[in-house]
């Protein structure tokens, strides 16, 4: 009977470790997805700023004499 309890305790500890590893892996994936999404937003923001900035020759109020 004692061996059975010991085996159950080991299985319980193993299950807990597996659950912790799963939780850590899930958290890492979520962090990675967040980082990728943040990078995409920053890139889109930078691209829209580039499109909206006036470049030399694009300003109709600027004339060279």
C-alpha positions in Angstrom: 0.0 0.0 0.0 2.9 2.4 0.8 4.4 1.8 -2.6 1.1 2.7 -4.2 0.9 6.0 -2.3 4.5 6.8 -3.2 3.7 6.1 -6.9 0.6 8.3 -6.8 2.6 11.1 -5.1 5.2 10.8 -7.9 2.5 10.9 -10.6 1.0 13.9 -8.9 4.3 15.7 -8.7 5.0 14.8 -12.4 1.6 16.2 -13.4 2.2 19.4 -11.5 5.6 19.8 -13.3 4.0 19.2 -16.6 1.3 21.7 -15.9 3.9 24.3 -14.8 5.9 23.6 -18.0 2.7 24.0 -20.1 1.9 27.3 -18.3 5.4 28.7 -18.8 5.4 27.7 -22.5 1.9 29.3 -22.9 3.1 32.5 -21.2 6.2 32.6 -23.5 4.0 32.1 -26.6 1.6 34.9 -25.4 4.6 37.2 -24.8 6.0 36.4 -28.2 2.7 37.1 -29.9 2.4 40.4 -28.0 5.9 41.4 -29.0 5.2 40.6 -32.7 1.9 42.5 -32.6 3.6 45.5 -31.0 6.3 45.4 -33.6 3.7 45.3 -36.4 1.9 48.3 -34.9 5.1 50.3 -34.6 6.0 49.5 -38.2 2.6 50.5 -39.4 2.8 53.7 -37.4 6.3 54.5 -38.8 5.1 53.8 -42.4 2.0 56.1 -42.0 4.3 58.8 -40.6 6.6 58.5 -43.6 3.6 58.8 -45.9 2.3 61.8 -44.1 5.5 63.8 -43.9 6.2 66.4 -46.6 9.2 65.5 -48.7 11.2 68.0 -50.7 9.2 69.0 -53.7 5.9 67.8 -52.4 4.9 71.0 -50.6 2.8 73.2 -53.0 3.6 76.3 -50.9 7.3 75.9 -51.4 8.7 77.3 -54.6 12.3 77.6 -55.7 13.1 80.9 -57.4 
